[in-house]
Amino acid sequence: MRRGLTLVVILPGLLFLVLGLRWLVDPASAAPSLGLTLETGFGLSSQVADLSAFFLVAGLSILIAVVTRGRTWYYPPAMLLLIAATGRLIAWLVHGAAFVPQTIAFEVVVAVLLLTASRYLPERD
């Protein structure tokens, strides 16, 4: 079970790492994959900085958690994903944004997976 859970946890870690690198290397192709229009000037700077940071921190934290078997590394990406899902709900309820249940579900499922992994995979705190 540990090996299977480890492999399943590595997948979103790699996905987030690739997404973060795409934002640094080719933001023009990364933006549409998230339903975004690429901005210019200060907006472009914010998109590249914030989105690459989000995905790189999530991906690297997951991979560090798996390699070091340290429990605490699972919490930052789980928090990022749950806060993002909450933000999507607030954007829909308060600001008239599109409701995107598939994205919210992905974020919540991966966060639950990470919290589960934090319980069963680490050999140390």
N, C-alpha and C positions, 0 to 999 in steps of 0.2 A: 504494500500500500504506500509506503514512504516513497519508493522510487516513482510510482505512478503519479503521486501528488506532486513530487518535485518536478517531474516533466511537465505537468499541466501548469504549474506555477511559472516555469521558465518561459512558456509561450507568450503570455502578456508582457513579461519583462523584455523579451526581445522585440516584440511589437512596439512597445513604448520607446525603446532605445532607437529603433529605426525611425519612428515618427519624429522624435526629437532631432535626430541627425538630419532628416529631410528638411525640417524647418530651418536648420542652419545652412544647408547646402543648396536647397532648391525650394524656397518658400512658395514660388509660383505654382508648383505642382502639389505642395503640401496643403495649401489653403483650400482648394476645392474638395479635397478628400474629407475635410471637416465641415463642408458647407459654407465656407468663408470666401469672401472676395478679398484679394490681396490689396492692402492699403498702400499708400505712398508716404514718404516723409516720416514724420513722427509715428504715424499709425503703423507703418511697415516695421519701424524699429520696435514698437511695442509688441506687434504680433510675433516677430522673430524671437525677441528676447523672452517674452512670457511663455509662449507655447513651446519653444525648445526647452526652456527651464522646466516646465510642467512635465513634459514627457521624458526628458533625460533624468530628472530626479526620480520619477516613478520607476522607470526602467532600471536605472542603476541601483536603486534601493532594493528592488526585487532580486536582481542578480547578486548583489552583495549579501542579501539575506540567505540565498541558496548556498553561496560559496562559503560564507563564514558560519552558517547555521546559527546565526544570532537572531533571537526573537524580535528585538526592537527594530530591526531593519524593515520588517513587514508593515509597521504602523504608518510611516509617512505616506507610502503610496495608497494604502487603504483610506487614510484621511483625505488625501487629494481627490480620490475617486468619489468618496461619499459627499464631500463638499461640492464637487462638480455636479453630482446628481441633484443635490439640494438646490444648487444655483439654477439648474435647468428647470426645476419645478417652480421656483420663485419667478424666473423669467417668464414662464408660461402663465402662471396665475396672476402675476402683478403687472407684467410689462407687455403682455400680448404676443410673446414669442411663440413659435410653433411648438406643439407638444411632440416630443420625440421619444416615445416609450422604449424603442429598441436601444437607443443610446443610453438612456437611464438604466435600463435592465442590464446592459453590458457592464456599466460602471458599478452597479450594485453587486452583480454576480462576481466580478473580479475582486471587489473589496471583500466580499464574504469568503471567497477562495483564499485570499491573503490572510484574513483573520483565522481561518481554519488552519492554514499552513503554519501560522505563528504558534498555534497550539500543539501541533503534532510533529513538525519537522525539526525545530531547533534542538540542539544538544546543549545549548547554554542560553542564558538570558542576555 
